[in-house]
Amino acid sequence: MYLSRFLSIHALWVTVSSVMQPYPLVWGHYDLCKTQIYTEEGKVWDYMACQPESTDMTKYLKVKLDPPDITCGDPPETFCAMGNPYMCNNECDASTPELAHPPELMFDFEGRHPSTFWQSATWKEYPKPLQVNITLSWSKTIELTDNIVITFESGRPDQMILEKSLDYGRTWQPYQYYATDCLDAFHMDPKSVKDLSQHTVLEIICTEEYSTGYTTNSKIIHFEIKDRFAFFAGPRLRNMASLYGQLDTTKKLRDFFTVTDLRIRLLRPAVGEIFVDELHLARYFYAISDIKVRGRCKCNLHATVCVYDNSKLTCECEHNTTGPDCGKCKKNYQGRPWSPGSYLPIPKGTANTCIPSISSIGNPPKFNRIWPNISSLEVSNPKQVAPKLALSTVSSVQVANHKRANVCDNELLHCQNGGTCHNNVRCLCPAAYTGILCEKLRCEEAGSCGSDSGQGAPPHGSPALLLLTTLLGTASPLVF
């Protein structure tokens, strides 16, 4: 009897040890979940979340133009200089490298002189609209961490929409509208990000701030990410814990800064006047010298590294997760539903590590396929991140798929005190015993066990064995 009891205690010890593996005795759990940030003191480690480092995402994108033949140079044509719109002797020729302006020049790493840029055909088919869609695709979910910045070498467009997709371009939603006259172009009152607040940070606005027309000193259009972060983290983003706390609890806020694709819709070129000069249509075109998109791979806070291999971004998933975004548990690690990690470190947050499935925990022995409730692991001291096992809260044994759970095995004698294993799913106990493995005296449940009952108390042992014995004693029987 004592041998079988020891075997069951050993099995439960393996289970408890497996549960506690993600929670080491030092801060090391979040050593794997740290991010480098830049402060006034320099580059430091931030333990607020498990995520890849923010980087320039334009290195990994694919660009598509619609219409596909909208780039100038085929056939060659002349256009007017930006500094002097009536000096129209500049040439665009796709067959000559020095005169070509292909789309990849929007993302090249150039010096200040000479400036390289993509350029569209001129508005020679006026009054037909000159419209271009520029789609940036990553084939991966990314999270934006800094402003999107578009630098024009032509005048900034009179009308433009920045759009985002969360489903790889199947559906689109507006991010922001840009116009010289928002009311006329989009039937919206003009606003700037400064007019927003924490409560309206997700509002889609139309701004006139970046549509001043055809001037040499105004080239840049922003989509302000950091200004929106500042509503939660403060003007200099010093209180990132506050922002992370909001991201932890507000899915819509996380999704707002998350994209798989961006689309720049150029609807009307810079005119600079009320009327289009039909005698000088070579003045009107789009030209973009630079697009900056800074962000990180979305790995659902289950990875610190994102690799680029075979023209594809992939998270190197931790916490027993898998998938392009670490969005599901690995096979044999589905002991509880998948959940994203927390932005906040323990004790306030959790990595939400995927735990072994009941059908795969420990083999042999098979009893440790039963999994204690992970929520009973709590941190007793933030400075000592060793969890304490709250025995009073371990009131049940979780079984994700009890129809296939192997609770007992006659070969390994898991059923105790003369119990017999029935179909590997439960122990049939003698009249005097109860519990998952017939490990408890039935009189203990009724509180009627006495010294003269003839049913002795369990043997004493080491503190570790007492801990596991207590766990066995507090676990409720499985119900099928």
Phi, psi and omega in degrees: 000317181293327178296315180294322178296319179296319179299318180291322177296318178298319180297317180292326177299319177299318180297311181298320179298321179294320179298322186275355180302318180290357184238075182292173186281357180233182182291002187304335180304318181266003169299328178281352185234061181233152183231138177277130177233163181252124178236181177296337178273356181114202183276122182228165176273134177247123184264025186278340184198161178258097185203154179295161179289144176293141183209175177285110186277352179290344178291343189243004187268165169243139183247140178225136179251144177222119003289151186293339181259024185281343180292139182290162171110351179222091006281165178300148178209161177260154178216166184270147179290148180292319182293330180223095186296353179256003174262095192247056179241014175280148186237142172242123183219111184295338183275353180241113185308322181290340183248002182272151180225065183286165185300328183296344178287354173285346188232008181283159180263096189252159168280177182290330181223131355279157179278135176249145186201156168276147179218141177274169169296158180282171186276051185287343180262018175306139014270005173300134184300144173261099185234141181221136170253124175249112184254126178251120185235142180245347187053032183196143175284130179233156178247125182284137182236355181210170182300142167279127185234125178242123181252122181263142170260344167268185170293151176294140188298149175291328179219134181203148174232132170260124183239162179226155173230144175249002183229041174061038172088004178287319176229155183229152174220148182290143172261314180196147176256145179228134181197155171287335178218096185297321182294319181287319186280317189231007179058041180230144174288139180291142177215164170236168180298332179296340178278354182270178179211182176304323185280340183242017186297337181269004181291136176272122187243163168247129182240143174258003187294331186244028182227054183275002173091214196264078178227149185286336186268356184236096185245342195256140171242135180246147157244112193279108173272311186295325178296328176285321174302324186296337177298335182250327186258359181091163188304323180257016179056040181278334183255066181293336178300322178295316178297314180298323178298320177293318179295328179295326189253350185237099184297321181298326178292317176300315183294332181298324182264013184245136181215157164251333181214152170237147178226126176259115180257106178271113189256332181205124182290168178293123178257317178080357180217175179290318184249151175279133178278098186291346180274347182226059183290344177290353176286338192251120179192175174247140175214128183235124181264340184199140171230126179247126174227113181249134181188198178217157174299138172277119179236017178056030177062033177239016179204150175250353184230137174233122185254150178247110184218136182053044178060033182217137175270135180216136175285139170269092193289141173245189175059029178063032178253167180208177181103163181304324180248020186054041189267011176205164179279149176297160173302139182072008175233046182244041181289348173204163182300143176298147176210146176295157176289176181260145175290335185262143180287161173296144013276352184281333182234183180211150177285344183052051179297137174290137184250156184302146175291158180298328183280000185227001182280113172066119179206110344280177352282161187269348181295333183283018168279356175271136189240122178294158180294115185295337182292348178279358175272117179228159184266128183274334184208122181302331181280340178234097193276035174272123183286148172258145181269109183281094187298328182294339181262353178277081186256355182209163175248125184273133175230115185287325181218082190292340181292335181246006184283130175269094182280323185222168183205119183297329181294322181268003175056042180292325179288130188257169171054039177085005178289155179239145183277130180247108177058024179064013184243341176198158178264133172269116190261150169299164186302328186276354187234157179212184181103170183302318182246024184059032186271352184246145171288132181297328181292338178295322179295324180275353180071025185247010179289129178229173182293338181259011183283345182081003179243096189293161178286158178297153182291151176280159179199199182290163178304322180296318179292324178296321177301312183289325176297320178298318178301317178297321183289332182267349181286134179280154176296152175286142178248129182243000000 
